[in-house]
Amino acid sequence: MGLFSRKKVDEFVSPANGELIHLDKVSDPVFSQKLMGDGFAVTPSDNEIVAPIGGIVGTVFPTKHALMITSNHGLEIMLHLGIDTVELDGKPFEMFVQENDTVKAGQKLATMDLQQVKDAKKDTSIMTIITNSDAVKEMGSFEEKDIASGAAALSVTVK
């Protein structure tokens, strides 16, 4: 690294209004034990879901319960809507983006009908996971709190 090298930092925002929580509080061990990667979760208080980071939309799962975004610095982000919601076959979800779309942090991506998810006895937690952790130089930290959709949630320094 030269004298004039710049730190590459990806700034994440909350994908929903609700409560920002640490991943270890999520009820699914795949997420709480960070088996898919590190990140954060939000317990949503309404149905609108926005992009947690700017970048290019990769895979949009056919069941609409998850999608991938690659950040401008190369982080691969999975946005996972609810826990075990793949079993709901896309019914509570509506997507407003498709693969290869460019999105900005805070841009509306989807809606998740929280009542439908709860009626199906599923957890509504929204996980934002960095799946290529080898690209992370330093994970930021955050306090658990009530948060607005699009508000700053986490800073990550990229290698």
C-alpha positions in Angstrom: 0.0 0.0 0.0 1.3 3.4 -1.0 1.3 6.6 1.0 -1.8 7.8 -0.8 -3.8 4.5 -0.6 -7.4 4.9 0.5 -9.3 2.7 2.7 -12.2 1.0 1.0 -15.2 1.1 3.3 -18.7 -0.2 2.5 -21.4 1.6 4.4 -24.5 -0.5 5.2 -27.9 0.9 6.0 -30.9 -0.8 7.6 -33.0 -2.7 5.1 -36.2 -2.0 7.1 -37.7 0.1 9.9 -37.4 -1.9 13.1 -34.8 -3.1 15.7 -31.2 -3.5 14.7 -29.8 -6.6 16.4 -26.6 -8.6 16.4 -26.7 -11.9 14.4 -26.2 -14.0 17.5 -29.7 -13.0 18.6 -31.3 -14.6 15.5 -33.3 -17.8 16.1 -31.6 -19.7 13.2 -28.2 -21.2 14.1 -27.0 -20.9 10.5 -27.2 -17.2 10.9 -26.6 -16.8 14.6 -23.4 -18.9 14.4 -22.3 -16.9 11.3 -22.0 -20.0 9.2 -22.9 -18.1 6.1 -20.9 -15.0 7.1 -21.0 -12.0 9.4 -23.4 -9.0 9.3 -26.5 -7.8 11.1 -30.2 -8.4 11.5 -33.3 -6.2 11.8 -36.6 -7.2 13.4 -38.9 -5.3 11.0 -41.8 -3.2 12.1 -43.3 -2.8 8.6 -43.4 -4.4 5.2 -41.0 -2.3 3.0 -37.5 -3.7 2.4 -34.7 -1.5 1.0 -31.2 -2.2 -0.3 -28.7 -2.4 2.6 -25.9 -1.3 0.3 -25.4 0.0 -3.2 -24.3 -2.4 -5.9 -25.4 -4.9 -8.5 -28.2 -7.4 -7.8 -27.1 -10.9 -8.4 -29.3 -13.9 -7.7 -32.9 -13.2 -6.8 -34.1 -16.5 -5.4 -37.2 -17.9 -7.1 -39.0 -18.1 -3.8 -38.2 -14.3 -3.3 -37.1 -14.9 0.3 -33.5 -13.8 -0.5 -31.3 -12.0 -2.9 -27.7 -11.2 -3.5 -26.0 -7.8 -4.0 -22.4 -7.3 -4.9 -21.1 -4.0 -3.5 -19.0 -1.6 -5.4 -16.0 -2.8 -3.4 -16.7 -6.5 -4.2 -18.5 -7.6 -1.0 -21.1 -10.3 -1.7 -24.2 -9.6 0.4 -27.1 -11.9 1.0 -30.3 -10.2 2.1 -32.4 -12.9 3.7 -36.1 -12.1 4.4 -37.3 -14.0 7.4 -36.3 -17.5 8.8 -37.5 -20.7 7.1 -39.5 -18.4 4.7 -38.3 -20.4 1.7 -41.1 -22.8 2.7 -43.7 -20.1 1.9 -43.0 -20.3 -1.8 -42.7 -16.6 -2.4 -46.3 -15.8 -1.3 -45.5 -13.0 1.3 -42.9 -11.3 -1.0 -43.0 -8.9 -3.9 -39.7 -8.0 -5.6 -39.1 -4.7 -7.3 -35.7 -5.5 -8.7 -34.3 -8.2 -10.9 -30.9 -9.8 -11.5 -28.2 -7.3 -12.9 -30.1 -4.2 -11.7 -27.9 -1.5 -10.2 -29.3 -0.4 -6.8 -28.5 2.4 -4.4 -28.4 2.0 -0.6 -31.9 2.7 0.7 -33.6 1.9 -2.6 -36.9 -0.1 -2.3 -36.2 -3.7 -3.2 -39.2 -5.7 -2.0 -42.1 -6.0 0.4 -42.6 -8.7 2.9 -46.1 -9.2 4.3 -45.2 -9.5 7.9 -48.7 -10.7 8.9 -48.5 -13.6 6.4 -45.1 -14.6 7.7 -46.3 -14.5 11.3 -49.5 -16.4 10.4 -47.3 -19.1 8.9 -45.4 -19.3 12.3 -42.2 -18.0 10.8 -39.7 -15.5 12.2 -39.7 -12.1 10.3 -36.0 -11.2 11.0 -34.1 -9.8 8.1 -30.5 -10.8 7.8 -27.8 -8.8 5.9 -24.9 -11.2 5.6 -21.5 -10.8 3.9 -20.9 -14.2 2.3 -17.3 -13.6 1.1 -15.8 -12.9 4.5 -12.3 -13.3 3.1 -12.8 -9.9 1.4 -13.4 -8.2 4.8 -10.4 -6.4 6.4 -12.3 -5.1 9.4 -16.0 -5.5 10.6 -17.3 -2.4 12.3 -19.4 -2.6 15.4 -22.9 -1.3 16.2 -25.2 -0.8 19.1 -28.6 -2.6 19.1 -31.3 0.0 18.7 -34.5 1.0 17.0 -33.6 2.1 13.5 -35.2 3.7 10.5 -35.1 2.1 7.0 -32.1 3.5 5.2 -30.3 4.7 8.4 -26.6 3.9 8.8 -26.2 0.5 10.4 -22.6 -0.8 9.9 -19.3 0.2 8.3 -17.1 -2.6 6.9 -13.5 -2.0 5.7 -12.8 -4.1 2.6 -9.3 -5.6 1.7 
